[in-house]
Amino acid sequence: MARPSARPRLLDAALTVVEERGITALTLDAVAEEAGVTKRGLIYHFPSKHALILGLHEELAARLEVLLLKETGKAPEGASLLERTRGYVKATLSEPGNVELQLILDATNEPEWLAPWNRIYHRWFPEEELPVEELDDISVRCLVARMAADGYWGYETIVTTPISREARSRIVGTILKSLEVE
């Protein structure tokens, strides 16, 4: 029987390093130490810091897609734009993570790191290929709801008092209410 890959454990260790010490502390040495492996063992799976960060983006984007499927209750191809947007708002605000935000901000000049996020986003929201001027009212409301959900992450990083679960639930409810069709 083949041994399970150490890759998931290494990615979890990298996420811990970023969460506890910030993106600037993410080094191969720090991740190897956190994972309890040799640097050589880490390099076997991730030959460079660039490859490790790409692996983090792929893992986090895959986790988002699992949440999207759970919150929407169906694959994007079988869901309406409103259903997909409601699922997106719920999924992205279920447990907002500072780690994801740090990594995405760090990736703004690295298309390879953004690619996993873009693949999922464009799978779930292919309408975004249209210019905003060409979107109908529902599409614009859905876009604004997704922008509000994404903006929540940034807001949460700059406030000094953590937002409670109840307050986050209220915010989600308010965003979802904006999607109600008369």
VMD Tcl script that builds the backbone (N, CA, C; Angstrom):
set m [mol new atoms 546]
animate dup $m
set s [atomselect $m all]
$s set {name element resname resid chain x y z} {
  {N N MET 1 A 0.842 -1.169 0.000}
  {CA C MET 1 A 0.000 0.000 0.000}
  {C C MET 1 A 0.896 1.243 0.000}
  {N N ALA 2 A 0.552 2.207 -0.834}
  {CA C ALA 2 A 1.344 3.432 -0.942}
  {C C ALA 2 A 1.129 4.307 0.284}
  {N N ARG 3 A 2.203 4.978 0.663}
  {CA C ARG 3 A 2.114 5.918 1.784}
  {C C ARG 3 A 1.339 7.153 1.348}
  {N N PRO 4 A 0.540 7.694 2.255}
  {CA C PRO 4 A -0.152 8.933 1.890}
  {C C PRO 4 A 0.861 10.057 1.696}
  {N N SER 5 A 0.548 10.958 0.812}
  {CA C SER 5 A 1.438 12.072 0.530}
  {C C SER 5 A 1.546 12.994 1.733}
  {N N ALA 6 A 2.734 13.521 1.922}
  {CA C ALA 6 A 2.962 14.491 3.000}
  {C C ALA 6 A 2.519 15.888 2.575}
  {N N ARG 7 A 2.164 16.038 1.323}
  {CA C ARG 7 A 1.807 17.349 0.759}
  {C C ARG 7 A 0.730 18.088 1.570}
  {N N PRO 8 A -0.408 17.447 1.915}
  {CA C PRO 8 A -1.425 18.174 2.708}
  {C C PRO 8 A -0.890 18.670 4.056}
  {N N ARG 9 A -0.079 17.855 4.703}
  {CA C ARG 9 A 0.492 18.251 5.998}
  {C C ARG 9 A 1.440 19.429 5.824}
  {N N LEU 10 A 2.192 19.438 4.738}
  {CA C LEU 10 A 3.119 20.532 4.474}
  {C C LEU 10 A 2.360 21.826 4.176}
  {N N LEU 11 A 1.268 21.713 3.436}
  {CA C LEU 11 A 0.458 22.899 3.148}
  {C C LEU 11 A -0.189 23.439 4.418}
  {N N ASP 12 A -0.662 22.548 5.273}
  {CA C ASP 12 A -1.233 22.994 6.556}
  {C C ASP 12 A -0.166 23.705 7.400}
  {N N ALA 13 A 1.047 23.186 7.374}
  {CA C ALA 13 A 2.135 23.819 8.119}
  {C C ALA 13 A 2.424 25.213 7.543}
  {N N ALA 14 A 2.415 25.334 6.231}
  {CA C ALA 14 A 2.651 26.636 5.594}
  {C C ALA 14 A 1.543 27.617 5.965}
  {N N LEU 15 A 0.307 27.146 5.990}
  {CA C LEU 15 A -0.810 28.007 6.385}
  {C C LEU 15 A -0.659 28.468 7.838}
  {N N THR 16 A -0.205 27.582 8.681}
  {CA C THR 16 A 0.028 27.933 10.087}
  {C C THR 16 A 1.096 29.011 10.201}
  {N N VAL 17 A 2.165 28.873 9.443}
  {CA C VAL 17 A 3.234 29.880 9.471}
  {C C VAL 17 A 2.677 31.241 9.066}
  {N N VAL 18 A 1.914 31.290 7.984}
  {CA C VAL 18 A 1.362 32.568 7.526}
  {C C VAL 18 A 0.379 33.124 8.541}
  {N N GLU 19 A -0.466 32.261 9.090}
  {CA C GLU 19 A -1.475 32.715 10.052}
  {C C GLU 19 A -0.840 33.261 11.329}
  {N N GLU 20 A 0.176 32.580 11.814}
  {CA C GLU 20 A 0.781 32.967 13.092}
  {C C GLU 20 A 1.841 34.051 12.968}
  {N N ARG 21 A 2.560 34.067 11.823}
  {CA C ARG 21 A 3.704 34.976 11.724}
  {C C ARG 21 A 3.649 35.944 10.539}
  {N N GLY 22 A 2.679 35.743 9.636}
  {CA C GLY 22 A 2.558 36.622 8.476}
  {C C GLY 22 A 3.244 36.068 7.250}
  {N N ILE 23 A 2.890 36.637 6.115}
  {CA C ILE 23 A 3.386 36.156 4.819}
  {C C ILE 23 A 4.903 36.317 4.700}
  {N N THR 24 A 5.461 37.344 5.316}
  {CA C THR 24 A 6.908 37.557 5.199}
  {C C THR 24 A 7.708 36.477 5.925}
  {N N ALA 25 A 7.076 35.785 6.868}
  {CA C ALA 25 A 7.760 34.708 7.599}
  {C C ALA 25 A 7.712 33.380 6.857}
  {N N LEU 26 A 7.013 33.343 5.736}
  {CA C LEU 26 A 6.881 32.093 4.988}
  {C C LEU 26 A 8.187 31.792 4.252}
  {N N THR 27 A 8.948 30.878 4.829}
  {CA C THR 27 A 10.186 30.409 4.201}
  {C C THR 27 A 10.147 28.889 4.194}
  {N N LEU 28 A 10.962 28.298 3.358}
  {CA C LEU 28 A 11.028 26.834 3.323}
  {C C LEU 28 A 11.492 26.293 4.673}
  {N N ASP 29 A 12.441 26.975 5.294}
  {CA C ASP 29 A 12.929 26.532 6.604}
  {C C ASP 29 A 11.809 26.578 7.649}
  {N N ALA 30 A 11.030 27.673 7.663}
  {CA C ALA 30 A 9.957 27.810 8.653}
  {C C ALA 30 A 8.886 26.746 8.461}
  {N N VAL 31 A 8.556 26.446 7.227}
  {CA C VAL 31 A 7.526 25.433 6.949}
  {C C VAL 31 A 8.040 24.047 7.311}
  {N N ALA 32 A 9.277 23.747 6.964}
  {CA C ALA 32 A 9.847 22.443 7.317}
  {C C ALA 32 A 9.850 22.259 8.832}
  {N N GLU 33 A 10.242 23.300 9.551}
  {CA C GLU 33 A 10.256 23.218 11.012}
  {C C GLU 33 A 8.841 23.022 11.557}
  {N N GLU 34 A 7.891 23.796 11.051}
  {CA C GLU 34 A 6.494 23.685 11.512}
  {C C GLU 34 A 5.924 22.300 11.228}
  {N N ALA 35 A 6.292 21.724 10.087}
  {CA C ALA 35 A 5.778 20.406 9.693}
  {C C ALA 35 A 6.543 19.261 10.342}
  {N N GLY 36 A 7.693 19.563 10.928}
  {CA C GLY 36 A 8.493 18.515 11.534}
  {C C GLY 36 A 9.183 17.620 10.514}
  {N N VAL 37 A 9.574 18.224 9.396}
  {CA C VAL 37 A 10.281 17.476 8.351}
  {C C VAL 37 A 11.586 18.203 8.047}
  {N N THR 38 A 12.441 17.541 7.324}
  {CA C THR 38 A 13.672 18.197 6.895}
  {C C THR 38 A 13.351 19.126 5.727}
  {N N LYS 39 A 14.212 20.086 5.521}
  {CA C LYS 39 A 14.019 20.979 4.382}
  {C C LYS 39 A 14.051 20.178 3.089}
  {N N ARG 40 A 14.897 19.171 3.063}
  {CA C ARG 40 A 14.989 18.309 1.872}
  {C C ARG 40 A 13.668 17.579 1.623}
  {N N GLY 41 A 12.999 17.149 2.697}
  {CA C GLY 41 A 11.692 16.500 2.563}
  {C C GLY 41 A 10.642 17.455 2.017}
  {N N LEU 42 A 10.715 18.698 2.435}
  {CA C LEU 42 A 9.790 19.716 1.921}
  {C C LEU 42 A 10.069 19.991 0.449}
  {N N ILE 43 A 11.343 20.120 0.109}
  {CA C ILE 43 A 11.732 20.426 -1.271}
  {C C ILE 43 A 11.341 19.298 -2.235}
  {N N TYR 44 A 11.247 18.080 -1.732}
  {CA C TYR 44 A 10.788 16.974 -2.570}
  {C C TYR 44 A 9.398 17.279 -3.138}
  {N N HIS 45 A 8.531 17.881 -2.310}
  {CA C HIS 45 A 7.163 18.201 -2.727}
  {C C HIS 45 A 7.041 19.597 -3.326}
  {N N PHE 46 A 7.833 20.529 -2.805}
  {CA C PHE 46 A 7.793 21.915 -3.250}
  {C C PHE 46 A 9.224 22.387 -3.460}
  {N N PRO 47 A 9.714 22.320 -4.697}
  {CA C PRO 47 A 11.117 22.608 -4.953}
  {C C PRO 47 A 11.546 24.063 -4.724}
  {N N SER 48 A 10.582 24.957 -4.534}
  {CA C SER 48 A 10.917 26.358 -4.294}
  {C C SER 48 A 9.804 27.016 -3.485}
  {N N LYS 49 A 10.103 28.188 -2.959}
  {CA C LYS 49 A 9.079 28.946 -2.238}
  {C C LYS 49 A 7.940 29.294 -3.194}
  {N N HIS 50 A 8.265 29.620 -4.429}
  {CA C HIS 50 A 7.260 29.923 -5.446}
  {C C HIS 50 A 6.300 28.744 -5.608}
  {N N ALA 51 A 6.847 27.544 -5.705}
  {CA C ALA 51 A 6.014 26.337 -5.864}
  {C C ALA 51 A 5.156 26.099 -4.622}
  {N N LEU 52 A 5.703 26.371 -3.451}
  {CA C LEU 52 A 4.946 26.220 -2.205}
  {C C LEU 52 A 3.773 27.187 -2.177}
  {N N ILE 53 A 4.017 28.435 -2.539}
  {CA C ILE 53 A 2.938 29.423 -2.540}
  {C C ILE 53 A 1.889 29.060 -3.588}
  {N N LEU 54 A 2.318 28.573 -4.743}
  {CA C LEU 54 A 1.357 28.104 -5.744}
  {C C LEU 54 A 0.515 26.968 -5.160}
  {N N GLY 55 A 1.150 26.047 -4.455}
  {CA C GLY 55 A 0.424 24.954 -3.816}
  {C C GLY 55 A -0.599 25.465 -2.805}
  {N N LEU 56 A -0.247 26.511 -2.065}
  {CA C LEU 56 A -1.191 27.112 -1.113}
  {C C LEU 56 A -2.396 27.699 -1.838}
  {N N HIS 57 A -2.147 28.416 -2.917}
  {CA C HIS 57 A -3.263 28.996 -3.686}
  {C C HIS 57 A -4.158 27.901 -4.258}
  {N N GLU 58 A -3.546 26.846 -4.780}
  {CA C GLU 58 A -4.345 25.740 -5.326}
  {C C GLU 58 A -5.188 25.089 -4.236}
  {N N GLU 59 A -4.604 24.883 -3.068}
  {CA C GLU 59 A -5.315 24.253 -1.951}
  {C C GLU 59 A -6.452 25.132 -1.449}
  {N N LEU 60 A -6.185 26.403 -1.239}
  {CA C LEU 60 A -7.221 27.298 -0.715}
  {C C LEU 60 A -8.340 27.507 -1.726}
  {N N ALA 61 A -8.006 27.599 -2.997}
  {CA C ALA 61 A -9.034 27.741 -4.033}
  {C C ALA 61 A -9.890 26.471 -4.093}
  {N N ALA 62 A -9.261 25.312 -3.953}
  {CA C ALA 62 A -10.021 24.052 -3.942}
  {C C ALA 62 A -10.951 23.988 -2.738}
  {N N ARG 63 A -10.489 24.470 -1.593}
  {CA C ARG 63 A -11.341 24.503 -0.397}
  {C C ARG 63 A -12.538 25.434 -0.618}
  {N N LEU 64 A -12.295 26.559 -1.286}
  {CA C LEU 64 A -13.396 27.477 -1.583}
  {C C LEU 64 A -14.416 26.793 -2.482}
  {N N GLU 65 A -13.943 26.057 -3.464}
  {CA C GLU 65 A -14.892 25.393 -4.366}
  {C C GLU 65 A -15.736 24.366 -3.619}
  {N N VAL 66 A -15.149 23.650 -2.685}
  {CA C VAL 66 A -15.914 22.700 -1.861}
  {C C VAL 66 A -17.001 23.452 -1.085}
  {N N LEU 67 A -16.640 24.605 -0.507}
  {CA C LEU 67 A -17.629 25.411 0.213}
  {C C LEU 67 A -18.714 25.936 -0.727}
  {N N LEU 68 A -18.324 26.352 -1.921}
  {CA C LEU 68 A -19.306 26.826 -2.904}
  {C C LEU 68 A -20.305 25.729 -3.245}
  {N N LEU 69 A -19.819 24.526 -3.473}
  {CA C LEU 69 A -20.707 23.393 -3.770}
  {C C LEU 69 A -21.640 23.112 -2.599}
  {N N LYS 70 A -21.094 23.159 -1.390}
  {CA C LYS 70 A -21.902 22.901 -0.194}
  {C C LYS 70 A -22.976 23.975 -0.020}
  {N N GLU 71 A -22.585 25.239 -0.113}
  {CA C GLU 71 A -23.519 26.338 0.137}
  {C C GLU 71 A -24.540 26.523 -0.978}
  {N N THR 72 A -24.154 26.184 -2.203}
  {CA C THR 72 A -25.070 26.317 -3.329}
  {C C THR 72 A -25.958 25.089 -3.453}
  {N N GLY 73 A -25.431 23.948 -3.050}
  {CA C GLY 73 A -26.210 22.712 -3.124}
  {C C GLY 73 A -26.189 22.051 -4.490}
  {N N LYS 74 A -25.412 22.611 -5.399}
  {CA C LYS 74 A -25.300 22.027 -6.739}
  {C C LYS 74 A -24.089 22.610 -7.457}
  {N N ALA 75 A -23.752 21.963 -8.551}
  {CA C ALA 75 A -22.631 22.432 -9.364}
  {C C ALA 75 A -23.028 23.740 -10.052}
  {N N PRO 76 A -22.050 24.558 -10.400}
  {CA C PRO 76 A -22.380 25.854 -10.993}
  {C C PRO 76 A -23.176 25.750 -12.288}
  {N N GLU 77 A -22.931 24.691 -13.051}
  {CA C GLU 77 A -23.627 24.533 -14.331}
  {C C GLU 77 A -25.127 24.326 -14.147}
  {N N GLY 78 A -25.535 23.852 -12.974}
  {CA C GLY 78 A -26.948 23.591 -12.715}
  {C C GLY 78 A -27.606 24.621 -11.816}
  {N N ALA 79 A -26.897 25.710 -11.528}
  {CA C ALA 79 A -27.420 26.722 -10.607}
  {C C ALA 79 A -27.599 28.054 -11.329}
  {N N SER 80 A -28.602 28.791 -10.903}
  {CA C SER 80 A -28.819 30.119 -11.477}
  {C C SER 80 A -27.770 31.082 -10.932}
  {N N LEU 81 A -27.675 32.243 -11.551}
  {CA C LEU 81 A -26.741 33.262 -11.086}
  {C C LEU 81 A -27.057 33.657 -9.646}
  {N N LEU 82 A -28.330 33.808 -9.316}
  {CA C LEU 82 A -28.701 34.156 -7.936}
  {C C LEU 82 A -28.293 33.054 -6.963}
  {N N GLU 83 A -28.507 31.800 -7.322}
  {CA C GLU 83 A -28.119 30.683 -6.443}
  {C C GLU 83 A -26.606 30.653 -6.253}
  {N N ARG 84 A -25.858 30.846 -7.344}
  {CA C ARG 84 A -24.395 30.832 -7.253}
  {C C ARG 84 A -23.890 31.988 -6.409}
  {N N THR 85 A -24.512 33.154 -6.561}
  {CA C THR 85 A -24.085 34.321 -5.789}
  {C C THR 85 A -24.409 34.142 -4.312}
  {N N ARG 86 A -25.589 33.641 -4.010}
  {CA C ARG 86 A -25.928 33.376 -2.601}
  {C C ARG 86 A -24.930 32.389 -1.991}
  {N N GLY 87 A -24.608 31.342 -2.747}
  {CA C GLY 87 A -23.622 30.365 -2.279}
  {C C GLY 87 A -22.263 30.991 -2.072}
  {N N TYR 88 A -21.879 31.895 -2.962}
  {CA C TYR 88 A -20.582 32.568 -2.854}
  {C C TYR 88 A -20.522 33.420 -1.592}
  {N N VAL 89 A -21.574 34.195 -1.356}
  {CA C VAL 89 A -21.605 35.048 -0.167}
  {C C VAL 89 A -21.503 34.192 1.090}
  {N N LYS 90 A -22.266 33.129 1.159}
  {CA C LYS 90 A -22.237 32.258 2.339}
  {C C LYS 90 A -20.874 31.577 2.485}
  {N N ALA 91 A -20.335 31.079 1.370}
  {CA C ALA 91 A -19.058 30.361 1.425}
  {C C ALA 91 A -17.904 31.276 1.812}
  {N N THR 92 A -17.832 32.441 1.205}
  {CA C THR 92 A -16.687 33.305 1.473}
  {C C THR 92 A -16.760 33.949 2.848}
  {N N LEU 93 A -17.968 34.069 3.407}
  {CA C LEU 93 A -18.092 34.687 4.724}
  {C C LEU 93 A -18.354 33.676 5.830}
  {N N SER 94 A -18.306 32.382 5.497}
  {CA C SER 94 A -18.537 31.373 6.533}
  {C C SER 94 A -17.472 31.472 7.616}
  {N N GLU 95 A -16.253 31.546 7.231}
  {CA C GLU 95 A -15.130 31.736 8.158}
  {C C GLU 95 A -14.072 32.529 7.414}
  {N N PRO 96 A -14.247 33.838 7.298}
  {CA C PRO 96 A -13.261 34.609 6.553}
  {C C PRO 96 A -11.873 34.399 7.130}
  {N N GLY 97 A -10.908 34.301 6.257}
  {CA C GLY 97 A -9.565 34.028 6.721}
  {C C GLY 97 A -8.576 35.088 6.321}
  {N N ASN 98 A -7.825 35.532 7.279}
  {CA C ASN 98 A -6.773 36.493 7.046}
  {C C ASN 98 A -5.680 35.884 6.169}
  {N N VAL 99 A -5.461 34.591 6.280}
  {CA C VAL 99 A -4.420 33.920 5.496}
  {C C VAL 99 A -4.718 34.051 4.014}
  {N N GLU 100 A -5.965 33.772 3.623}
  {CA C GLU 100 A -6.340 33.865 2.216}
  {C C GLU 100 A -6.106 35.277 1.690}
  {N N LEU 101 A -6.522 36.266 2.477}
  {CA C LEU 101 A -6.355 37.653 2.057}
  {C C LEU 101 A -4.877 37.993 1.889}
  {N N GLN 102 A -4.048 37.598 2.850}
  {CA C GLN 102 A -2.613 37.873 2.749}
  {C C GLN 102 A -2.025 37.255 1.482}
  {N N LEU 103 A -2.405 36.025 1.215}
  {CA C LEU 103 A -1.866 35.338 0.040}
  {C C LEU 103 A -2.366 35.959 -1.259}
  {N N ILE 104 A -3.637 36.318 -1.305}
  {CA C ILE 104 A -4.180 36.908 -2.530}
  {C C ILE 104 A -3.548 38.278 -2.781}
  {N N LEU 105 A -3.400 39.069 -1.736}
  {CA C LEU 105 A -2.761 40.377 -1.912}
  {C C LEU 105 A -1.319 40.218 -2.376}
  {N N ASP 106 A -0.641 39.219 -1.854}
  {CA C ASP 106 A 0.743 38.961 -2.245}
  {C C ASP 106 A 0.832 38.471 -3.693}
  {N N ALA 107 A -0.257 37.934 -4.211}
  {CA C ALA 107 A -0.266 37.340 -5.550}
  {C C ALA 107 A -0.655 38.312 -6.652}
  {N N THR 108 A -0.932 39.551 -6.308}
  {CA C THR 108 A -1.465 40.470 -7.319}
  {C C THR 108 A -0.565 40.633 -8.534}
  {N N ASN 109 A 0.718 40.457 -8.381}
  {CA C ASN 109 A 1.633 40.576 -9.526}
  {C C ASN 109 A 2.151 39.226 -9.998}
  {N N GLU 110 A 1.483 38.172 -9.598}
  {CA C GLU 110 A 1.932 36.827 -9.960}
  {C C GLU 110 A 0.761 36.050 -10.563}
  {N N PRO 111 A 0.564 36.137 -11.875}
  {CA C PRO 111 A -0.592 35.494 -12.511}
  {C C PRO 111 A -0.711 33.999 -12.227}
  {N N GLU 112 A 0.405 33.319 -12.084}
  {CA C GLU 112 A 0.357 31.879 -11.815}
  {C C GLU 112 A -0.306 31.594 -10.468}
  {N N TRP 113 A -0.085 32.454 -9.485}
  {CA C TRP 113 A -0.688 32.257 -8.166}
  {C C TRP 113 A -2.169 32.597 -8.180}
  {N N LEU 114 A -2.569 33.539 -9.006}
  {CA C LEU 114 A -3.987 33.912 -9.098}
  {C C LEU 114 A -4.789 32.935 -9.954}
  {N N ALA 115 A -4.117 32.182 -10.791}
  {CA C ALA 115 A -4.798 31.287 -11.731}
  {C C ALA 115 A -5.783 30.314 -11.066}
  {N N PRO 116 A -5.443 29.656 -9.940}
  {CA C PRO 116 A -6.428 28.752 -9.330}
  {C C PRO 116 A -7.706 29.478 -8.914}
  {N N TRP 117 A -7.568 30.695 -8.378}
  {CA C TRP 117 A -8.730 31.483 -7.967}
  {C C TRP 117 A -9.544 31.886 -9.194}
  {N N ASN 118 A -8.853 32.328 -10.239}
  {CA C ASN 118 A -9.541 32.751 -11.459}
  {C C ASN 118 A -10.300 31.604 -12.112}
  {N N ARG 119 A -9.703 30.416 -12.124}
  {CA C ARG 119 A -10.387 29.247 -12.714}
  {C C ARG 119 A -11.717 28.997 -12.018}
  {N N ILE 120 A -11.687 29.001 -10.703}
  {CA C ILE 120 A -12.920 28.737 -9.946}
  {C C ILE 120 A -13.911 29.877 -10.129}
  {N N TYR 121 A -13.429 31.093 -10.018}
  {CA C TYR 121 A -14.335 32.238 -10.135}
  {C C TYR 121 A -15.012 32.246 -11.510}
  {N N HIS 122 A -14.244 32.021 -12.563}
  {CA C HIS 122 A -14.831 32.046 -13.910}
  {C C HIS 122 A -15.704 30.832 -14.193}
  {N N ARG 123 A -15.453 29.750 -13.498}
  {CA C ARG 123 A -16.349 28.586 -13.622}
  {C C ARG 123 A -17.700 28.912 -12.992}
  {N N TRP 124 A -17.675 29.584 -11.848}
  {CA C TRP 124 A -18.905 29.895 -11.132}
  {C C TRP 124 A -19.598 31.141 -11.671}
  {N N PHE 125 A -18.828 32.056 -12.244}
  {CA C PHE 125 A -19.405 33.318 -12.716}
  {C C PHE 125 A -18.897 33.677 -14.108}
  {N N PRO 126 A -19.256 32.870 -15.107}
  {CA C PRO 126 A -18.789 33.163 -16.470}
  {C C PRO 126 A -19.370 34.473 -17.017}
  {N N GLU 127 A -20.448 34.960 -16.405}
  {CA C GLU 127 A -21.058 36.216 -16.846}
  {C C GLU 127 A -20.093 37.385 -16.710}
  {N N GLU 128 A -19.097 37.237 -15.854}
  {CA C GLU 128 A -18.164 38.326 -15.594}
  {C C GLU 128 A -17.344 38.689 -16.820}
  {N N GLU 129 A -17.450 37.899 -17.865}
  {CA C GLU 129 A -16.730 38.213 -19.094}
  {C C GLU 129 A -17.345 39.423 -19.791}
  {N N LEU 130 A -18.605 39.731 -19.475}
  {CA C LEU 130 A -19.278 40.880 -20.079}
  {C C LEU 130 A -18.859 42.167 -19.380}
  {N N PRO 131 A -18.787 43.271 -20.125}
  {CA C PRO 131 A -18.551 44.555 -19.455}
  {C C PRO 131 A -19.729 44.877 -18.533}
  {N N VAL 132 A -19.467 45.544 -17.429}
  {CA C VAL 132 A -20.508 45.869 -16.456}
  {C C VAL 132 A -21.662 46.608 -17.132}
  {N N GLU 133 A -21.350 47.461 -18.090}
  {CA C GLU 133 A -22.395 48.229 -18.785}
  {C C GLU 133 A -23.418 47.333 -19.480}
  {N N GLU 134 A -23.035 46.105 -19.801}
  {CA C GLU 134 A -23.932 45.192 -20.512}
  {C C GLU 134 A -24.703 44.257 -19.582}
  {N N LEU 135 A -24.457 44.342 -18.268}
  {CA C LEU 135 A -25.129 43.451 -17.327}
  {C C LEU 135 A -26.534 43.952 -17.033}
  {N N ASP 136 A -27.470 43.013 -16.881}
  {CA C ASP 136 A -28.828 43.396 -16.488}
  {C C ASP 136 A -28.851 43.678 -14.987}
  {N N ASP 137 A -30.019 44.122 -14.475}
  {CA C ASP 137 A -30.134 44.531 -13.078}
  {C C ASP 137 A -29.759 43.414 -12.103}
  {N N ILE 138 A -30.253 42.204 -12.337}
  {CA C ILE 138 A -29.942 41.079 -11.435}
  {C C ILE 138 A -28.449 40.787 -11.445}
  {N N SER 139 A -27.837 40.797 -12.607}
  {CA C SER 139 A -26.399 40.528 -12.711}
  {C C SER 139 A -25.585 41.573 -11.969}
  {N N VAL 140 A -25.996 42.840 -12.051}
  {CA C VAL 140 A -25.285 43.893 -11.329}
  {C C VAL 140 A -25.467 43.708 -9.822}
  {N N ARG 141 A -26.672 43.380 -9.375}
  {CA C ARG 141 A -26.899 43.141 -7.948}
  {C C ARG 141 A -26.052 41.970 -7.455}
  {N N CYS 142 A -25.952 40.936 -8.268}
  {CA C CYS 142 A -25.119 39.785 -7.890}
  {C C CYS 142 A -23.648 40.186 -7.820}
  {N N LEU 143 A -23.195 40.980 -8.760}
  {CA C LEU 143 A -21.817 41.453 -8.754}
  {C C LEU 143 A -21.543 42.282 -7.498}
  {N N VAL 144 A -22.444 43.186 -7.163}
  {CA C VAL 144 A -22.270 44.025 -5.972}
  {C C VAL 144 A -22.261 43.166 -4.709}
  {N N ALA 145 A -23.097 42.141 -4.648}
  {CA C ALA 145 A -23.120 41.248 -3.483}
  {C C ALA 145 A -21.782 40.516 -3.344}
  {N N ARG 146 A -21.223 40.047 -4.452}
  {CA C ARG 146 A -19.928 39.364 -4.390}
  {C C ARG 146 A -18.823 40.346 -4.001}
  {N N MET 147 A -18.909 41.567 -4.495}
  {CA C MET 147 A -17.919 42.590 -4.133}
  {C C MET 147 A -18.015 42.900 -2.636}
  {N N ALA 148 A -19.229 42.948 -2.111}
  {CA C ALA 148 A -19.410 43.199 -0.671}
  {C C ALA 148 A -18.796 42.064 0.140}
  {N N ALA 149 A -19.020 40.832 -0.284}
  {CA C ALA 149 A -18.451 39.681 0.427}
  {C C ALA 149 A -16.925 39.725 0.371}
  {N N ASP 150 A -16.374 40.032 -0.781}
  {CA C ASP 150 A -14.919 40.119 -0.906}
  {C C ASP 150 A -14.364 41.277 -0.081}
  {N N GLY 151 A -15.085 42.391 -0.064}
  {CA C GLY 151 A -14.653 43.553 0.693}
  {C C GLY 151 A -14.662 43.322 2.188}
  {N N TYR 152 A -15.517 42.416 2.642}
  {CA C TYR 152 A -15.568 42.092 4.064}
  {C C TYR 152 A -14.200 41.630 4.558}
  {N N TRP 153 A -13.499 40.835 3.740}
  {CA C TRP 153 A -12.182 40.334 4.137}
  {C C TRP 153 A -11.236 41.482 4.415}
  {N N GLY 154 A -11.199 42.441 3.504}
  {CA C GLY 154 A -10.324 43.581 3.691}
  {C C GLY 154 A -10.704 44.383 4.924}
  {N N TYR 155 A -12.001 44.584 5.111}
  {CA C TYR 155 A -12.482 45.333 6.270}
  {C C TYR 155 A -12.064 44.642 7.568}
  {N N GLU 156 A -12.215 43.330 7.599}
  {CA C GLU 156 A -11.890 42.591 8.815}
  {C C GLU 156 A -10.410 42.703 9.180}
  {N N THR 157 A -9.558 42.908 8.191}
  {CA C THR 157 A -8.129 43.014 8.493}
  {C C THR 157 A -7.741 44.373 9.055}
  {N N ILE 158 A -8.578 45.411 8.839}
  {CA C ILE 158 A -8.186 46.739 9.304}
  {C C ILE 158 A -8.881 47.164 10.598}
  {N N VAL 159 A -9.946 46.467 10.988}
  {CA C VAL 159 A -10.602 46.842 12.245}
  {C C VAL 159 A -9.847 46.223 13.415}
  {N N THR 160 A -9.819 46.938 14.526}
  {CA C THR 160 A -9.061 46.446 15.674}
  {C C THR 160 A -9.877 45.496 16.545}
  {N N THR 161 A -11.196 45.594 16.476}
  {CA C THR 161 A -12.055 44.716 17.261}
  {C C THR 161 A -12.591 43.619 16.349}
  {N N PRO 162 A -12.370 42.370 16.691}
  {CA C PRO 162 A -12.878 41.288 15.842}
  {C C PRO 162 A -14.406 41.357 15.701}
  {N N ILE 163 A -14.878 40.985 14.541}
  {CA C ILE 163 A -16.314 40.974 14.279}
  {C C ILE 163 A -16.863 39.642 14.771}
  {N N SER 164 A -17.903 39.711 15.579}
  {CA C SER 164 A -18.474 38.492 16.153}
  {C C SER 164 A -19.180 37.656 15.083}
  {N N ARG 165 A -19.367 36.402 15.404}
  {CA C ARG 165 A -20.089 35.492 14.519}
  {C C ARG 165 A -21.502 36.014 14.254}
  {N N GLU 166 A -22.134 36.562 15.290}
  {CA C GLU 166 A -23.494 37.089 15.145}
  {C C GLU 166 A -23.513 38.290 14.209}
  {N N ALA 167 A -22.532 39.171 14.350}
  {CA C ALA 167 A -22.455 40.345 13.478}
  {C C ALA 167 A -22.186 39.923 12.036}
  {N N ARG 168 A -21.301 38.943 11.860}
  {CA C ARG 168 A -21.018 38.449 10.507}
  {C C ARG 168 A -22.269 37.834 9.905}
  {N N SER 169 A -23.026 37.110 10.706}
  {CA C SER 169 A -24.275 36.516 10.236}
  {C C SER 169 A -25.254 37.601 9.797}
  {N N ARG 170 A -25.302 38.682 10.558}
  {CA C ARG 170 A -26.183 39.801 10.194}
  {C C ARG 170 A -25.747 40.423 8.869}
  {N N ILE 171 A -24.453 40.576 8.687}
  {CA C ILE 171 A -23.927 41.138 7.434}
  {C C ILE 171 A -24.276 40.230 6.264}
  {N N VAL 172 A -24.081 38.922 6.435}
  {CA C VAL 172 A -24.434 37.967 5.382}
  {C C VAL 172 A -25.921 38.102 5.051}
  {N N GLY 173 A -26.759 38.176 6.076}
  {CA C GLY 173 A -28.199 38.314 5.860}
  {C C GLY 173 A -28.547 39.575 5.092}
  {N N THR 174 A -27.856 40.654 5.399}
  {CA C THR 174 A -28.106 41.918 4.697}
  {C C THR 174 A -27.697 41.822 3.234}
  {N N ILE 175 A -26.555 41.214 2.979}
  {CA C ILE 175 A -26.111 41.031 1.586}
  {C C ILE 175 A -27.110 40.154 0.837}
  {N N LEU 176 A -27.524 39.048 1.465}
  {CA C LEU 176 A -28.464 38.139 0.806}
  {C C LEU 176 A -29.806 38.819 0.552}
  {N N LYS 177 A -30.229 39.669 1.461}
  {CA C LYS 177 A -31.501 40.390 1.299}
  {C C LYS 177 A -31.446 41.270 0.044}
  {N N SER 178 A -30.290 41.804 -0.254}
  {CA C SER 178 A -30.162 42.642 -1.455}
  {C C SER 178 A -30.361 41.843 -2.738}
  {N N LEU 179 A -30.345 40.521 -2.625}
  {CA C LEU 179 A -30.524 39.657 -3.791}
  {C C LEU 179 A -31.937 39.158 -3.953}
  {N N GLU 180 A -32.819 39.547 -3.037}
  {CA C GLU 180 A -34.206 39.094 -3.139}
  {C C GLU 180 A -34.852 39.722 -4.364}
  {N N VAL 181 A -35.552 38.886 -5.090}
  {CA C VAL 181 A -36.220 39.326 -6.294}
  {C C VAL 181 A -37.680 39.621 -5.958}
  {N N GLU 182 A -38.147 40.815 -6.362}
  {CA C GLU 182 A -39.527 41.175 -6.066}
  {C C GLU 182 A -40.506 40.362 -6.886}
}
mol reanalyze $m
mol bondsrecalc $m
mol representation Tube
mol addrep $m
